Amino acid sequence: GWLTPRESKSFITEVGCWHEFPPNTSVMWDFYTLPACRGQGLYSRSLRRILSDVATIAGTEFVYIAVPANNWPSRRAIEKAGFKYHDSIVRKTRFGSSRYEIGRGTSNCGPY
């Protein structure tokens, strides 16, 4: 996994759109554990280590991480590390035109 400090916006590949973050945000992304190594707590330890590193970055107020809604093992590890659910980005495509929604309202999340 990776950490990007002071991220203002990020392209969310899973839904194909940009998302803007509040000021002083760090973003954790692109985590992967080899299938043969899963179930050993490596992901959880990696999350905690990076969160520990984030704590040393002066001025950081928020830390975000995204996960596909159907990735239950990752969601459990993320919540166990202390993250709280914030919102969802949903891409709805109809007749070749995509619309993005965050939470309950339509978002400005779209290709820039």
N, C-alpha and C positions, 0 to 999 in steps of 0.2 A: 504494500500500500504506500501511498504518497500523501504528503501534506503540502498544501500551498497556503502560506500565510498572506494576509492582507489581500484576499480575493474579493473583487467587487462584483464580478459576474463570471459564470462558468457555463460551458456547453454541456448539457446533460444528454449524453449519447443515447441512453435508453429510450428517451422520448423524442430526441432530435430537436431540442430547442435550448435557448439560453435562459439562465435564471440569474436574477440580480440578488445580491446579498446585502445585509446591512453593513455599515462601516465597521472596520476592525474585526472582520470575520476571517477565520482560517477554515479551509476546506480539506477534508480527508477524502481520498478517492482511489479507485482502481485497485482494490484489494483482491487477492486471489491466493488460494491455498491449493496446492497439488492434491488431487483426490487421495493419493496414497498417504498423505500427511494429515488429512482431516480427522477430527475427533480427538486431537491431542492437546487442544487449548492454544494452539499457535496463533490463531486469529485473535482470540481474546487478549492474549498477552501483547500482541502487536498493537491492538487498539489502545490498550492501557499505556504502553510505552510511548506511542505518538501523542496521546493526551498529556502525558507527563512532559514531553518536549514542548507542546503547545503552551503549557503553563509558564514556561520560561520566556516566551515571546511577549515583551512589554506591550501593553495596550490591547491585547487580544480580548475581545468581549464575547465573541460567539465562535462556536465550532460546529460546522455542518458536515454531515455525511449522508449520502443517498444510497438507497438499496431498492431493487425491484420488489414490489409488493409480495410477489410469490416466493421470495427467497427467505423462507422461515428460519433456517439455521443462522443466516447472517443477521436477520432482524433480531433474533434472540440475543446473539453475541453483542450487537450494537446497544441494545437496551440494557443488557447486563453491565456494559461498560459505563452506563450513566446517561446515555442519550435519551431524549424524550421525543416522541413523534411531534412533528411540526405541521407538515402539510404534504399533500400529494400533488404530483404533476401528472395529468392525464392527457394523452394525445388522442383525439378523435378524428378519424379520417373518413370522409364520405365523398365519393365521386372524385377522388384525387386531391381534395382540398382538406388540409389539416387545421384543426382548431385545438388550442391548448387551454386546459383549465387547471388552476391551482386551488385545492380545497373545494370550496363550493362556488366560487366565482370565476368568470373568465379572466384569464391573465393576459398580461402583455408579453408573455413568454412566446417567443417566435423567432424565426430565423432573422439574424441581424445582418 
